[in-house]
Amino acid sequence: MAEVRAEMVANVWKIVVAEGDDVAEGDTLVILESMKMEIPVIAEDPGVVTAVKVAEGDVIQEGDLIAVID
């Protein structure tokens, strides 16, 4: 199981995956927005998305859980 966590304070601009989706290493899970820049959150491991813990429009803090890949 891999937990994907935020590396910075940002807004959740777009969620690209849904629970149950298969992802490969390098796939974009979520796109964050910070200081007018779009920052993709990338899967570091292949697997199945078992949980998406954010919603579009959320403001997240560094270390917040974004998704779980099993």
C-alpha positions as CSV (number, residue, x, y, z in Angstrom):
1,M,0.0,0.0,0.0
2,A,1.3,3.4,-0.9
3,E,0.1,6.7,0.6
4,V,0.3,9.7,-1.7
5,R,0.8,12.9,0.3
6,A,0.9,16.6,-0.6
7,E,4.4,18.1,-0.8
8,M,3.2,21.7,-0.5
9,V,0.2,23.8,0.4
10,A,-2.0,24.0,-2.7
11,N,-5.6,23.9,-4.0
12,V,-6.9,20.7,-5.6
13,W,-7.6,21.9,-9.1
14,K,-8.5,18.6,-10.8
15,I,-8.8,14.9,-9.8
16,V,-7.8,12.7,-12.7
17,V,-8.4,9.2,-11.1
18,A,-11.2,7.6,-9.3
19,E,-11.3,4.8,-6.7
20,G,-10.9,1.5,-8.5
21,D,-8.7,2.8,-11.3
22,D,-5.6,1.0,-12.3
23,V,-2.5,3.3,-12.4
24,A,1.0,2.8,-13.7
25,E,4.1,4.4,-12.2
26,G,4.2,7.9,-13.5
27,D,0.5,8.4,-14.1
28,T,-1.0,11.7,-12.9
29,L,-3.5,11.2,-10.0
30,V,-4.4,14.8,-9.1
31,I,-3.5,18.3,-10.4
32,L,-2.8,20.9,-7.7
33,E,-2.7,24.7,-8.2
34,S,-0.4,26.9,-6.3
35,M,0.7,30.5,-7.2
36,K,-1.0,30.1,-10.6
37,M,1.1,27.0,-11.5
38,E,-0.4,23.6,-12.1
39,I,1.5,20.8,-10.3
40,P,0.7,17.2,-11.2
41,V,0.8,14.6,-8.4
42,I,2.3,11.5,-9.9
43,A,1.9,7.8,-8.9
44,E,5.3,6.5,-7.7
45,D,4.1,2.9,-7.7
46,P,1.7,0.9,-10.0
47,G,-1.5,-0.4,-8.5
48,V,-5.2,0.2,-7.9
49,V,-6.4,3.5,-6.4
50,T,-8.2,2.3,-3.3
51,A,-9.1,5.8,-1.9
52,V,-9.1,9.4,-3.0
53,K,-9.0,11.6,0.1
54,V,-9.5,15.0,-1.5
55,A,-12.1,16.8,-3.5
56,E,-11.7,19.5,-6.2
57,G,-11.5,22.9,-4.6
58,D,-10.0,21.6,-1.4
59,V,-7.1,23.5,0.1
60,I,-4.5,21.0,1.3
61,Q,-1.5,21.3,3.6
62,E,1.9,19.8,3.3
63,G,1.7,16.2,4.4
64,D,-2.0,15.8,3.8
65,L,-3.1,12.4,2.4
66,I,-4.3,12.7,-1.2
67,A,-4.8,9.1,-2.3
68,V,-4.0,5.5,-1.4
69,I,-2.7,3.0,-4.0
70,D,-2.7,-0.7,-3.2
